[in-house]
Amino acid sequence: MNTLFITGANRGIGLALVKLYLEQGWRVLASCRTPQSAEALWQLEQQFSHLQIFALDVTQYEQMNKLAKSLSETPIDLVINNAGIYGPKGYAFGDCDVEQWKHVMEVNVIAPLKLAEAFSAHLKLGEGKTFAVLSSKVGSMTNNTKGGGYIYRSSKAALNSVVKSLSNDLLPEGIKTVALHPGWVKTDMGGPNALISVEESAHGLKQVLDELHEAQSGGFYDYQGLAIPW
């Protein structure tokens, strides 16, 4: 049985991915900040014996390392860093909250790197050997023609850079690394006017990951498998 470890699993795209992988026979190690209030996850746990739920705040690195140590003998085929935040909305040039910016950078950039460090040994034991992060096409510098969005844009651009460096470091050990744009999805972050459902996004992301090969490691793709320029 293949094994997935995923962060931010209690709602939105993360929850949809958990459900999809469970339905397709995977063992899922699902983490979120406050599992005691993750009712949808516990409902899935009643249906699937191969779901385990863990508490993890991705910015609490001691907690992350303890969790990784507790799973030290567990082969993991796929790690998905789904946890992420947008930060304050409605800000513009000359009106950026620096403290909020620092927080967004920690959650969206530093935490994924620390997650890769904590779980790379588990991926070496697995067969799939894939580390995936949910990024966003707004992190593409090539496609940035509107300006603004400094906090979220810069965090995703930085995350993409982390993914590229991780690929250079981890591919020699057989671990593929990829940044994925999930689409404009109807979630708390994407809003009700978004174009696709969490289920459509999750199915697309899984197909991209199922078909991912080594030559694509370090790349940036959308949920339909189309390459996005840096």
N, C-alpha and C positions, 0 to 999 in steps of 0.2 A: 504494500500500500504506500503510495506517494504521500509526502507530508509537506504541508504549507504552514509557514509561520507568518502572521499578518498583524500589523498594528492598526489602531483606529478602527477596530472591527465592529463597533457597536451600532453603527448607523450608516446611511448613505451607501456609497460605493463599496466601502469596506464590508458592510453587512451583506450586500448583494454578492460580493466575491466569496465570502464565507459560505453562504447558502449554495452557490453554484458549485464550488469545489466539493462540498459535502455531498451534493446530489450526484456528482460524478465519481464518487468513491474515494475521495482523498481523506486522509486524516488531517484535521485542521487544528492548529494551535493559535487561538484567537486572543488578541490582547487589546485592552483599552484602559483608560485611566480609572474609571469607576465601574467595574463589572457588576457591582451590587445593584446598580440601577439600569443595567443593560437587559431589559426585559426580553427584547427580541432574540438576543443571543441565548438566553436561558430557555426560551421556547424551542430553539433549534437543538439545544442540548438534550431536551426531552425526546427529540426525534432521532438524533444521530449519536450513537455511542462513541464515534470516532471524532467528536469535538471536545476540546479542552479549552477552558477559558482562564485567562491570566490577567492580573492587574499589572499595568505598565504605563507610567507616564514617561514618554520618550525623552523628556529633558532631565529625568532623574537617572543619571548614568550608573550610580551604585545599584539602584533597583534593577536596571537593565542587565548589568553584569551578573547580579545574583540569579536572575531568571535564566540567563544563558548558562551559568554554571549548573543550575538545577537540571538543565536539559542537556548536559555535556555529552551524554552517551547517545543522544537522539540524532539520527541522520535526518537532515532536512533537505528537501529537493528544491524548494522555492521559498524565498523570503520576499514579502511585499511590504515596503514601507508606504503605507497608505495615510498615516497620520500627517496632518498638515493644517495650517490655518491661513486665512486671508489677511487678517489684521483689520485695522479701521478702514472703513469705506468713506468715499466722499472727499478725500484729501487731494490736494493739488500742489503744484510747485509753490514753494514758500510756506507750506502748511503741513509738513510731515512731522509726526510725533516720533521723536528719536527713540524713546524708551520702547514704544510699541514696535518700532522697526527692529530693534535689537531682539525683542522677543520672537518676532516672526522669523528672523534669521536663525535663531537657535532651534526653533521647532522644525523649520523647513530645510535647513542646510546642515547644521552641526549634528542634530539628532540622527539623520539618516546615515551619516558617516560613522557615528558611534555604534549604530545598530549593525552596520556591516562589520565593524571590528569585533563586536560581541558575538556575531553568529557566523562568521566566515568558517570557523572550524566545523560547525554543524553542516554547512553546505559541502565541505570537502568530503564528509561522510555520506552524503546523499548522492543520488544518481543525476537529478536534474541540474544541480549546481547553478542556480540562477538567483541573482539579487536584483529585484525590480523596485523602482521608486515611481510613485505617481507625481509627475511634474505638471506642467501646463504650457500650452503653446504661447501664452503671453510671456514666457521666459525666453522665447526666440528673439534674439537681437535683430536678426534679418527681417523678421516680420513686424517689428515694432515701428509702425508708421503713425501712431497716434500720440505718443508721449504719455505722461502721467502714470498712475499706478506704480509709483516708485517702489513702494515697500514690497508688494507681492511680486511684481515683475523681477526685481533684483534678486529676491530670494529664490525664485525658480531658475533664473539664469545661473546663479551661483550653484544651485543644486545640480544643474546639468553639467557644470564644470566638475563637480565632485564625482558624478557618474563617469565622466570620461577618464578622470584620474584613477578611479577604482578599477575600471576596466583594464587599464595599463598594469595595475598592481596585481589584480586577481586572475586575469585570464591565463597567465602562465601556470596557475594552480588549477585550471580547469573551470573556474567560476565565471559565468557570463554576467554582465551588468548592463542594465538598460533603463532609460528614462521613458515613461509612457504618459501621453496626454489622453485623459479619459473621455474627452469631448466636453461639450457644454451640457452638463447633466442636471436634472431636476433634483437638487439636494438643498440642504440649508444654505450651502455656499453658493450654488449655482442659481437658486431661485426658481420660482414656478414657471417662468417664461423660457427656461432652457429648452434645448431642442430634443434631447433624448432622455430616456428613463435610466435609472440605475441598472436595471436588468440588461438593457441593450449595451450599455457601457461595459458591464462586467463580462458579458459574453464575448464582446469584441476584444477586450483586454486578454481574456483567457486564450482566445484563439491566437493572438499575437505571441503570447508566451509559449503556447504549445508548439508553435512553428519557429521559434527563435533559434538561430544557429550562431556559432562562434563568430562568424564574420560580422554579425550585427551587434556584437558586444560593444558597449560604449556609445551606442546610437540613441536617437531620440525619435520615437514613433507615436502616431496616434492610435486610437482604439481600432482603426480599420487597417492598421499595418503600414500606413503611409509615412515615409520619412519626413521629419520636420527639420528645417535648417536651423543651425545654432543662431 
